[in-house]
């Protein structure tokens, strides 16, 4: 198990206690996930994770980075009681009404790191996206690369990337389905973008630090 700072361990254990009290059968039908006895099996960027009152485990049987554990627990705990209205509209993070406190952090920890890491490395970015289940998107946006990620069941992300040229630096935008805030709160949506940036740079087996 990855070593976590005490404060992160306390947060983690509180979430696990909350998860142990929910009805996984209801949650599974609403979210479209599998339940194996007392454990929810949730694909996260295409990688199966197991969540139960005993803890969160990745595909290697290890506790993932803190941000992933929080996102997966909140995904179960915030399961909508009714199906949200489905929309084909993609929106930027700051467009959500409750996003303001986290919008700057989202730009600095999600979009900018991807822009900086993969500037003039378009082929490397394509390869990294494939490792996280990303598929080319036909969304009507003018960019060098548009990749759709199945971040969680019923919650996709769309990454738009323009590589640097003679006039402009590389730039990345991460868009969400309009109804994404029905499944995760603003903090967790921001963390979702951050995890994408970290995993694109370091690979999905990254396990250093307390993020």
LINJOPE-V273444 format. One record per backbone hydrogen bond with DSSP energy under -1.0 kcal/mol. NH is the residue of the N-H (numbers start at 1). CO is the residue of the C=O. Records with the same first field share a line. If there is no record, write none. Layout:
NH=CO + CO
//
This chain:
9=5
10=6
11=7
12=8
13=9
14=10
15=11
16=12
17=13
18=14
19=15
20=16
21=18
22=19
24=22
27=23
28=24
29=25
30=26
31=27
32=28
33=28
34=41
36=39
39=36
40=51
41=34
42=49
44=47
45=151
47=44
49=42
50=57
51=40
52=55
55=52
57=50
58=62
61=58
69=65
70=66
71=67
72=68
73=69
74=70
75=71
76=72
77=73
78=74
79=76
91=176
95=92
96=93
99=96
102=99
103=99
106=102
107=103
108=104
109=105
110=106
111=106
112=107
114=110
115=111
116=112
117=113
118=114
121=118
125=121
126=122
127=123
128=124
129=125
130=126
131=127
132=129
133=130
134=129
135=148
137=146
141=139
145=161
147=159
148=135
149=157
151=149
152=155
155=152
157=149
158=175
159=147
160=173
161=145
162=171
165=168
171=162
173=160
175=158
176=91
178=89
180=177
182=179
183=180
184=180
189=185
190=186
191=187
192=188
193=189
194=190
195=191
196=192
197=193
198=194
199=195
200=196
201=197
202=198
203=199
206=203
//
